[in-house]
């Protein structure tokens, strides 16, 4: 597995859901079991200009203790995973004479899936609270593959207060064993703020309903046709979008090739998109995938180039990986954005116990039809040393910048030392 270097090691702070086994005694003969995972992490960090002020207000000392718990179980027809994390903070901001302690940032995730002979049902639930002062938009919002997600509030995420996110959804696929199948999905994302000092941070709710048809035309060609309806509500107003899409993929000996078309009906017009994608499985376990497309936004007649690129290469003593994405999204007011993200990482084993990691991350959101944009970037290095078979010691340094069209460019530098461990038991 390619590890994203330079960000905090999520293997301890979050729960690693490994392969699990059935609960029943009969199923234990198949080589599984309920898996309980516990994690502990202690971090001391020193940050210059924590709040990204144009002129630094001083240095912030922070102590963070993370406790995590996970449960995973699997039977022949179902899977269940539960992850929970909480933190104890001690913060000494500029000008303060001591540490202010608080317990916050609870996180909870529940996933469940069950399958029958020709259908699969999935449900998920997640809850997270975050102190806005210490949110890092480049590392705190990642998808399952480690790619940066530009959130609705990316541009306005500053100041202090609490950011509270609640997400839940379900999907049902039928006719999984037939050339023609259907998948129904529903997702709700609720975002709220408590004691936020930035007035642009407003509560919002997004509901998405979708239906997707799968057509296995032949053994090497699959086509997906779907429709999604999204309803966005906030303190500012309400908007609705409907998206129609079609994608077709052809399997090849060295990967796949595909084409796609989308059209999205918004409150300000219709957005059109075309895309071409190609993936490769190269010798030496090297993987590479790329897509390129053209998108005409609803708010203007301009045509934008969009696309993605991912690359992962294992090395004799480490690995390198890169991810680039340019796509369209929306901000907290529902306005269209051109969103660009870039992540690059490398790791190298210095000794059997020590590993050096380097990373660079970049994210930019540009409002279409305007000159408004926000850019966040960072570079960092991590030294990971295995103290014992159970304990790891990490030393990290990072330099970040925040540049917005309506405020001066600001930088912050962070030095941190982390001790962490994780252990699992099978009851």
C-alpha positions as CSV (number, residue, x, y, z in Angstrom):
1,X,0.0,0.0,0.0
2,X,1.3,3.5,-0.8
3,X,1.5,5.6,2.3
4,X,0.8,9.4,2.1
5,X,3.9,10.9,3.7
6,X,4.2,14.2,5.6
7,X,0.8,14.1,7.1
8,X,-0.1,12.7,10.4
9,X,0.0,8.9,10.5
10,X,-3.7,8.0,10.4
11,X,-2.9,4.4,11.2
12,X,-2.9,5.2,14.9
13,X,-5.2,8.2,15.2
14,X,-8.0,6.5,13.2
15,X,-8.9,2.8,13.3
16,X,-7.4,0.4,10.8
17,X,-10.2,-1.9,9.8
18,X,-8.3,-5.1,8.9
19,X,-9.8,-8.3,7.5
20,X,-12.2,-9.7,10.0
21,X,-14.1,-12.9,10.5
22,X,-17.5,-14.2,11.5
23,X,-18.8,-14.0,15.0
24,X,-20.1,-17.6,15.1
25,X,-18.0,-20.5,16.1
26,X,-18.7,-22.3,12.9
27,X,-17.4,-19.3,10.9
28,X,-14.2,-19.1,13.0
29,X,-13.1,-22.2,11.0
30,X,-12.9,-19.9,8.0
31,X,-10.0,-17.9,9.5
32,X,-11.6,-14.8,10.9
33,X,-12.9,-13.2,14.1
34,X,-14.1,-10.0,15.7
35,X,-11.2,-7.5,15.8
36,X,-10.9,-4.8,18.5
37,X,-8.3,-2.1,17.8
38,X,-7.0,0.5,20.3
39,X,-4.8,3.5,19.6
40,X,-2.9,6.0,21.6
41,X,-1.0,9.1,20.4
42,X,0.7,11.9,22.2
43,X,1.8,15.0,20.2
44,X,3.7,18.1,21.2
45,X,3.7,20.9,18.5
46,X,5.0,24.4,18.2
47,X,3.4,26.6,15.5
48,X,4.3,30.0,14.4
49,X,1.3,32.0,13.2
50,X,-1.4,29.4,13.9
51,X,-4.2,31.7,12.7
52,X,-2.6,32.5,9.3
53,X,-2.5,36.3,10.2
54,X,-0.8,38.6,7.7
55,X,1.6,39.5,10.6
56,X,2.4,36.7,12.9
57,X,0.8,37.0,16.4
58,X,3.4,34.7,17.9
59,X,3.9,31.0,18.7
60,X,1.3,28.5,19.8
61,X,2.3,25.5,22.0
62,X,-0.1,22.6,21.7
63,X,-0.3,19.2,23.4
64,X,-2.7,16.6,21.8
65,X,-3.6,13.2,23.3
66,X,-5.6,11.0,20.9
67,X,-7.5,7.9,22.0
68,X,-9.1,5.7,19.4
69,X,-11.2,2.5,19.4
70,X,-12.3,0.3,16.6
71,X,-14.5,-2.8,16.1
72,X,-14.7,-4.8,13.0
73,X,-16.7,-8.0,12.3
74,X,-17.5,-10.0,9.2
75,X,-19.6,-12.9,8.3
76,X,-20.1,-14.7,5.0
77,X,-22.8,-12.2,4.0
78,X,-22.2,-9.0,6.1
79,X,-19.5,-6.6,7.3
80,X,-19.6,-4.2,10.2
81,X,-17.0,-1.6,11.3
82,X,-17.1,1.0,14.0
83,X,-14.4,3.7,14.6
84,X,-14.3,6.3,17.4
85,X,-11.7,8.8,18.3
86,X,-11.5,11.6,20.9
87,X,-8.8,14.1,21.9
88,X,-7.5,16.0,24.9
89,X,-5.9,19.3,24.1
90,X,-3.6,21.6,26.1
91,X,-3.1,24.9,24.3
92,X,-0.8,27.8,25.1
93,X,-1.6,30.6,22.6
94,X,0.5,33.7,22.1
95,X,0.6,35.9,25.2
96,X,-0.8,33.2,27.5
97,X,1.0,32.0,30.6
98,X,-0.2,28.4,30.8
99,X,-2.0,25.6,29.1
100,X,-5.7,25.7,28.6
101,X,-7.0,22.1,28.6
102,X,-10.1,20.8,26.8
103,X,-11.6,17.6,25.5
104,X,-12.9,17.9,22.0
105,X,-12.8,16.7,18.4
106,X,-14.9,13.5,18.8
107,X,-15.2,11.4,15.7
108,X,-17.4,8.5,15.0
109,X,-17.9,6.3,11.9
110,X,-20.2,3.3,11.4
111,X,-20.3,1.2,8.3
112,X,-22.5,-1.8,7.6
113,X,-23.1,-3.9,4.5
114,X,-24.9,-7.1,3.7
115,X,-25.3,-9.0,0.5
116,X,-27.7,-11.6,-0.8
117,X,-27.4,-13.8,-3.9
118,X,-27.9,-10.9,-6.3
119,X,-28.1,-7.7,-4.2
120,X,-26.1,-5.6,-1.8
121,X,-27.2,-3.1,0.9
122,X,-24.9,-0.6,2.5
123,X,-25.4,2.0,5.2
124,X,-22.9,4.5,6.7
125,X,-23.0,7.1,9.4
126,X,-20.3,9.6,10.5
127,X,-20.0,12.4,13.0
128,X,-17.1,14.8,13.6
129,X,-16.4,17.9,15.6
130,X,-13.4,20.1,14.9
131,X,-11.9,23.2,16.4
132,X,-11.8,25.6,13.5
133,X,-8.6,27.2,14.8
134,X,-6.6,24.0,14.2
135,X,-8.2,22.7,11.0
136,X,-5.8,22.0,8.2
137,X,-7.7,21.9,4.9
138,X,-4.9,19.9,3.2
139,X,-4.8,17.0,5.7
140,X,-8.1,17.0,7.5
141,X,-10.4,16.4,4.5
142,X,-9.2,13.3,2.5
143,X,-11.1,10.7,0.6
144,X,-10.5,6.9,1.0
145,X,-7.6,7.1,-1.4
146,X,-5.9,10.0,0.4
147,X,-6.9,12.7,-2.1
148,X,-7.6,16.2,-0.9
149,X,-11.3,17.2,-0.8
150,X,-12.2,20.9,-1.2
151,X,-15.1,21.3,1.2
152,X,-18.0,23.8,0.7
153,X,-16.5,26.1,3.3
154,X,-12.9,25.8,2.1
155,X,-12.7,29.6,1.3
156,X,-14.2,30.8,4.6
157,X,-12.6,28.3,7.0
158,X,-10.9,30.6,9.4
159,X,-11.2,32.2,12.8
160,X,-12.4,30.1,15.8
161,X,-15.3,28.0,16.9
162,X,-16.5,24.5,16.3
163,X,-17.2,22.8,12.9
164,X,-19.7,19.9,13.3
165,X,-20.3,17.5,10.5
166,X,-23.0,14.8,10.3
167,X,-23.2,12.5,7.3
168,X,-25.4,9.4,6.7
169,X,-26.5,7.5,3.7
170,X,-27.5,4.2,2.2
171,X,-27.4,2.3,-1.1
172,X,-29.1,-0.7,-2.5
173,X,-27.9,-2.6,-5.6
174,X,-30.0,-5.3,-7.3
175,X,-29.4,-7.8,-10.1
176,X,-25.7,-7.9,-9.2
177,X,-25.3,-11.2,-11.0
178,X,-27.0,-10.1,-14.2
179,X,-25.8,-8.1,-17.2
180,X,-28.2,-5.4,-16.3
181,X,-28.3,-4.0,-12.7
182,X,-29.6,-1.0,-10.7
183,X,-28.2,0.9,-7.7
184,X,-30.3,3.3,-5.6
185,X,-28.6,5.7,-3.2
186,X,-29.5,8.4,-0.7
187,X,-27.0,10.6,1.2
188,X,-27.5,13.5,3.7
189,X,-24.7,15.8,4.7
190,X,-25.4,18.3,7.5
191,X,-22.8,21.0,8.4
192,X,-23.2,23.3,11.4
193,X,-21.0,25.8,13.3
194,X,-21.0,26.7,17.0
195,X,-19.5,30.0,18.3
196,X,-17.9,30.7,14.9
197,X,-16.2,34.1,14.7
198,X,-16.3,34.1,10.8
199,X,-19.8,35.3,9.8
200,X,-19.5,33.6,6.3
201,X,-19.5,30.2,8.0
202,X,-23.2,29.3,7.9
203,X,-25.1,26.1,8.6
204,X,-26.1,24.0,5.6
205,X,-27.7,20.7,4.6
206,X,-27.2,18.8,1.4
207,X,-29.4,15.8,0.3
208,X,-28.5,13.7,-2.7
209,X,-30.7,11.0,-4.3
210,X,-29.5,8.9,-7.1
211,X,-30.3,6.0,-9.4
212,X,-27.6,4.2,-11.5
213,X,-28.0,1.6,-14.2
214,X,-25.2,-0.8,-15.0
215,X,-25.0,-2.6,-18.4
216,X,-22.4,-5.3,-18.9
217,X,-22.5,-5.2,-22.7
218,X,-19.8,-7.9,-23.1
219,X,-17.0,-9.3,-21.0
220,X,-14.8,-6.2,-21.6
221,X,-17.3,-3.4,-21.8
222,X,-19.4,-1.9,-19.0
223,X,-21.6,1.2,-19.3
224,X,-23.0,3.2,-16.4
225,X,-26.0,5.6,-16.8
226,X,-27.3,7.5,-13.9
227,X,-29.2,10.5,-12.5
228,X,-28.6,12.4,-9.3
229,X,-30.7,15.1,-7.7
230,X,-29.1,17.4,-5.1
231,X,-30.9,19.8,-2.7
232,X,-28.8,22.4,-0.9
233,X,-30.2,24.4,1.9
234,X,-28.5,27.0,4.1
235,X,-29.2,30.2,6.1
236,X,-28.7,32.0,2.8
237,X,-31.2,30.1,0.6
238,X,-32.0,27.0,-1.2
239,X,-30.8,25.5,-4.5
240,X,-31.4,22.3,-6.5
241,X,-29.2,20.5,-9.1
242,X,-30.0,17.6,-11.3
243,X,-27.1,15.6,-13.0
244,X,-27.4,13.1,-15.8
245,X,-24.3,11.1,-16.7
246,X,-23.1,8.2,-18.8
247,X,-19.7,6.4,-18.6
248,X,-18.5,3.5,-20.6
249,X,-15.3,1.5,-19.9
250,X,-13.4,-1.0,-21.9
251,X,-11.1,-3.5,-20.1
252,X,-7.6,-3.9,-21.6
253,X,-4.8,-6.3,-20.8
254,X,-2.8,-3.4,-19.2
255,X,-5.7,-1.5,-17.6
256,X,-8.8,0.2,-19.0
257,X,-10.0,3.0,-21.3
258,X,-13.2,4.9,-20.9
259,X,-15.3,7.9,-22.0
260,X,-17.9,9.9,-20.1
261,X,-20.5,12.7,-20.5
262,X,-22.3,14.7,-17.9
263,X,-24.9,17.5,-17.9
264,X,-26.0,19.3,-14.7
265,X,-29.1,21.5,-14.5
266,X,-28.5,24.2,-11.9
267,X,-30.4,27.3,-10.7
268,X,-28.1,29.5,-12.9
269,X,-28.0,27.4,-16.0
270,X,-26.7,24.1,-17.3
271,X,-23.2,22.7,-17.0
272,X,-21.8,20.3,-19.6
273,X,-18.8,18.0,-19.4
274,X,-16.9,15.5,-21.6
275,X,-14.1,13.2,-20.4
276,X,-11.7,10.6,-21.5
277,X,-9.8,8.3,-19.1
278,X,-7.1,5.7,-19.2
279,X,-5.6,3.5,-16.5
280,X,-2.4,1.4,-16.6
281,X,-1.1,-1.5,-14.6
282,X,2.6,-1.4,-15.3
283,X,5.4,-3.9,-14.5
284,X,6.8,-3.7,-11.0
285,X,3.4,-3.0,-9.4
286,X,3.4,0.6,-10.8
287,X,-0.1,2.0,-11.3
288,X,-1.0,5.1,-13.3
289,X,-4.3,6.6,-14.3
290,X,-5.3,9.8,-16.1
291,X,-8.4,11.5,-17.4
292,X,-8.9,14.7,-19.4
293,X,-12.0,16.5,-20.2
294,X,-13.8,19.8,-21.1
295,X,-16.4,21.5,-19.0
296,X,-18.6,24.5,-19.8
297,X,-19.9,26.0,-16.5
298,X,-23.4,27.1,-16.0
299,X,-22.4,30.6,-15.0
300,X,-20.4,31.5,-18.2
301,X,-19.7,30.5,-21.8
302,X,-16.0,29.7,-21.1
303,X,-14.7,26.2,-21.6
304,X,-12.4,24.8,-18.9
305,X,-10.0,21.9,-19.1
306,X,-10.5,19.3,-16.3
307,X,-8.9,16.0,-15.5
308,X,-7.1,13.8,-13.0
309,X,-3.8,12.1,-12.8
310,X,-2.6,9.5,-10.3
311,X,0.7,7.7,-10.1
312,X,2.1,5.2,-7.5
313,X,5.5,3.4,-7.7
314,X,7.0,1.1,-5.1
315,X,10.8,1.4,-4.7
316,X,13.3,-1.1,-3.2
317,X,13.5,1.1,-0.1
318,X,10.4,3.1,-0.2
319,X,7.8,4.5,-2.6
320,X,6.6,7.6,-4.5
321,X,3.1,8.8,-5.3
322,X,1.4,11.7,-6.9
323,X,-2.2,12.8,-7.4
324,X,-3.6,15.8,-9.4
325,X,-7.3,16.7,-9.8
326,X,-9.0,19.6,-11.5
327,X,-12.8,19.6,-11.4
328,X,-15.9,21.7,-10.7
329,X,-17.6,22.1,-7.4
330,X,-19.6,24.6,-5.4
331,X,-18.9,26.8,-2.4
332,X,-21.1,27.3,0.7
333,X,-23.4,29.7,-1.2
334,X,-23.8,27.2,-4.1
335,X,-21.6,29.3,-6.5
336,X,-19.6,27.3,-9.0
337,X,-15.9,26.8,-8.4
338,X,-13.0,25.4,-10.4
339,X,-11.2,23.2,-7.9
340,X,-7.6,22.1,-8.3
341,X,-5.6,19.8,-5.9
342,X,-2.2,18.4,-6.1
343,X,-0.4,15.9,-3.7
344,X,3.0,14.5,-4.0
345,X,4.8,12.2,-1.5
346,X,7.9,10.0,-1.2
347,X,9.3,7.8,1.5
348,X,12.7,6.2,1.9
349,X,13.9,3.7,4.5
350,X,17.1,5.1,6.0
351,X,17.6,2.1,8.2
352,X,15.4,-0.9,9.1
353,X,13.9,1.2,11.9
354,X,13.9,4.7,10.4
355,X,12.0,6.1,7.4
356,X,12.2,9.6,5.9
357,X,9.1,11.1,4.2
358,X,8.7,14.2,2.1
359,X,5.4,15.7,0.9
360,X,4.0,18.7,-1.0
361,X,0.3,19.6,-1.1
362,X,-1.7,22.2,-3.0
363,X,-5.4,23.2,-3.2
364,X,-7.0,26.1,-5.0
365,X,-10.7,27.2,-5.4
366,X,-11.6,29.7,-8.1
367,X,-15.1,31.2,-8.4
368,X,-16.1,31.0,-12.1
369,X,-16.8,34.3,-13.8
370,X,-14.9,36.3,-11.1
371,X,-11.3,36.9,-10.1
372,X,-11.9,35.5,-6.6
373,X,-9.7,32.6,-5.6
374,X,-8.1,31.0,-2.5
375,X,-4.9,28.9,-2.5
376,X,-3.5,26.8,0.3
377,X,-0.1,25.0,-0.1
378,X,2.4,23.2,2.1
379,X,5.7,21.3,2.1
380,X,6.8,19.0,4.9
381,X,9.1,16.3,6.1
382,X,8.6,13.4,8.5
383,X,11.1,11.2,10.3
384,X,9.5,8.0,11.6
385,X,11.5,5.8,14.0
386,X,10.3,2.5,15.5
387,X,11.3,2.7,19.2
388,X,9.9,-0.8,20.0
389,X,7.7,-3.3,18.2
390,X,4.8,-1.4,19.7
391,X,5.8,2.3,19.8
392,X,6.7,4.7,17.0
393,X,8.3,8.1,17.3
394,X,7.7,10.7,14.6
395,X,9.3,14.2,14.1
396,X,7.6,16.5,11.6
397,X,8.2,19.9,10.2
398,X,5.9,21.7,7.7
399,X,5.6,25.1,6.1
400,X,2.1,26.2,4.9
401,X,0.9,29.3,3.0
402,X,-2.6,30.7,2.6
403,X,-3.3,33.2,-0.2
404,X,-6.7,34.7,-0.9
405,X,-7.8,37.4,-3.3
406,X,-9.4,39.4,-0.5
407,X,-6.6,39.1,2.1
408,X,-2.8,39.2,2.2
409,X,-0.7,36.1,1.8
410,X,0.2,34.4,5.2
411,X,2.5,31.6,6.3
412,X,2.8,29.4,9.2
413,X,5.5,26.9,10.3
414,X,4.9,23.9,12.6
415,X,7.4,21.6,14.4
416,X,5.9,18.5,16.1
417,X,7.0,15.3,17.9
418,X,4.6,12.4,18.2
419,X,4.7,9.1,20.1
420,X,2.1,6.6,19.1
421,X,1.1,2.9,19.3
422,X,-1.7,0.6,18.3
423,X,-2.7,-2.8,19.4
424,X,-5.4,-5.3,18.4
425,X,-7.1,-8.1,20.1
426,X,-9.6,-10.8,19.1
427,X,-12.0,-11.5,22.0
